[in-house]
Every structure is written in structure tokens, then in C-alpha cells.
Amino acid sequence: MSETSGMSTGPKLRAELDGVPTYKPGRPAAADGPVAFKLSSNENPYPPLPGVMESTLAAAANFNRYPDMACTGLMEELADRFGVPVSHLATGTGSVGVAQSLLQATSGPGDEVIYAWRSFEAYPIITQISGATSVQVPLTAGEVHDLDAMAEAITDRTRLIFVCNPNNPTGTAVRRAELERFLDRVPSDVLVVLDEAYREFVRSTPGEGGEIPDGIELYRDRPNVAVLRTFSKAYGLAGLRVGFAVAHEPVAAALRKTAVPFGVSQLAQDAAVASLRAEDELLGRVGSLVAERERVHAGLVEQGWTVPETQANFVWLRLGERTADFAAECERHGVMVRPFAGEGVRVTIGETEANDLFLKAAEGFRKEG
Ligand SMILES: *Cc1c(COP(=O)(O)O)cnc(C)c1O
């Protein structure tokens, strides 16, 4: 058999796939322990609201049919809710699906994609898959995006810049003045993606370091800004995979072209519409999580930890070499957290009982030194 027959080498795969980091999902709660809570994936601990559950189950009766490919009902509901034209919307299989489409629409081999690091772990993966080159700009000592350094990293090859606000996994947020100054510096042919997966958890008051802007206000007069939102976090639909972008034409149109056909199931579409209609109750639950976040943050500070301000549904502890030990200690207390080896742990705000167990684990770990 000759080399050229291909038998010995297998199908040719794109070289860009070599060494793509694998996405690490948060570990599930242990099945055998006395109590076990999963605080490792930033999910919403509340079950779906009754109305949301019912409309989703109704859609289940028809899953022999393809979903509405254009997501008509959801697009109209979103247009109404956010005051944007339907032509400025694009949906996808979670906002990660939309982010992947954004890369497909803008970037390929030879192009550069800038984002802060550490930030959302999907960015390096989807950038590498597109064939483009990641340009990672370290967070500041305060664990915040260094927007000046990011602006300085722009070259002729830059096609896309992610700004994760608030940032996953640190929870920190950039303010209006610095973000607008940054956007003013970005060339108009470079797309800036404001990833606002945790927007609903933001509580900013102008007094505390400045307002945290709503990307959907910023995008309106900036054709090179796209905003990503998701139903996975505050809305509690992580398992249904639905997210969306708000962007001007032609970016939104490019997203609709590159999306996986029928990618958003009818269950997901109907659940998202029902969730938007139940928004008052949903956001009431988000308010409870924000109150818990403040309680956990204050508890950690009282124990002596240095914890960055968080505007999301999680807290970040920079533990360096002690990261794995800390995660193991939490696990012994019945809570699974998300370790980033050698860097720190991200802990999702969950049920009060789970948060109490986490605080206890953190306190014990500090005392042991
Ligand atoms: C969770 C998350 C998303 C959304 O994920 P999907 O479930 O794909 O919508 C997007 N960006 C960041 C920063 C996230 O943390």
C-alpha cells in the first residue's frame, strides 16, 4: 500500500486542530456524598418557572418536526424587549455558538483575535479552530481587563476583539468611561464583541467606580460593536442551548448565514420566549442570587481573603499553587468548584445551603493555613 493511497495516514484534518485545548466542563456533584452541590458551571440553581416548563413541554409534543429556522417568535420577542430591529438579531446554540459564527464570519488564518487572559475558556478554542491567532492580553493586577493594553495590541491583522463584561472567571467589570475610550480607539473595520453573559447580575451605581454600561446601548451608534447575550445563566436555560447577538447589518446578516441550520430547537425557542414573558419572576430570583453573592463576598472578606469585586453569579479566588488543594477541600465539604490549575478557583453562587458549605470550606482552609 503506497503512502499516497492515504490508508496509512487517515483523512487529512486541518492543521489548526492540532493542540486545540479541550473545553473543561464543571464537574458534576458527586453522586455518593451526603450532600453535593455543583458550583462549577455558573448555572442557575433554580428549576424552570412553572409557565416556562409548560410551554416547553407543549413544544416537546412536536419534536418530529424541524424547529422554526428563523426563530421568528423569539426574534420578535427579543426585538420588542430590547428595542432593536429584528434585522439586528441573530440566534444560536448558546452564545458560544454565536461566538463561533462571529469568528467564522470575520477571521481565518493570518488574522488576529484579541481578548483578555484569563477570560472565558471558549475564546482560545474557537479562535484556534477558525485558524486565526489568539493575542492574549493579561488582566491588570486587580483582575480587570487592561483596555489600554488591548488597544495597543491592535495590528493590521486584528479582526475581532472580545471584551467579556463582567469577566468570566474573575467577575470584574469595566466601566463606561474606559470602555467608551477603548471603543473610540478601535478601527472601524475591527469587530468588538461585548460578551455580556452575566449582564442580568450587574448592579452598578455611578458612585462605585462608575456605571457598568449596557452593551445594547453602546452598540446603537457603533456599527463595529456586537453584543452577546445568553439564556443559560440568569434565565436558567443552560441545558436548552440558546443565545443571541445584537449587531448592525451586515454583521447580524453574516451571523444568520454562518449559523448551523435549525440549531436552536423549538423547545429552546419556546422556553426563551416564555422566560422573557416571565421576566419579573425570573429577575426576582436573580435578585436573590445577587443578595447571596454579596453575602458570600462579605463572608470571604471577613475570613481574610482577597476577593475581587464581582458583578456576576460567581466569585474568584486567586490561589496559585494551592488551587487544587482548595478545590479538594471544597469537595470534602460537598461542593464542587471550578479550579483553574495553578491560578485560582471560580465558585458559582448557588443555593443558600451550598453557599454556606462553601464558606465553611473556605474558612477551614484559611485556618489550616
Ligand atoms: C456561560 C458563558 C457564555 C454562554 O454560554 P452559552 O451557554 O453557550 O450561551 C458566554 N460567554 C461567557 C463569558 C460565559 O461565561
The ligand as an ORCA input file, in Angstrom:
! r2SCAN-3c Opt
* xyz 0 1
  C     -21.554     30.902     30.061
  C     -20.948     31.889     29.152
  C     -21.422     32.070     27.861
  C     -22.657     31.431     27.353
  O     -22.656     30.166     27.117
  P     -23.878     29.505     26.304
  O     -24.428     28.522     27.275
  O     -23.225     28.940     25.119
  O     -24.857     30.572     25.966
  C     -20.845     33.012     27.042
  N     -19.837     33.768     27.488
  C     -19.367     33.644     28.737
  C     -18.293     34.532     29.183
  C     -19.895     32.691     29.595
  O     -19.403     32.575     30.821
*
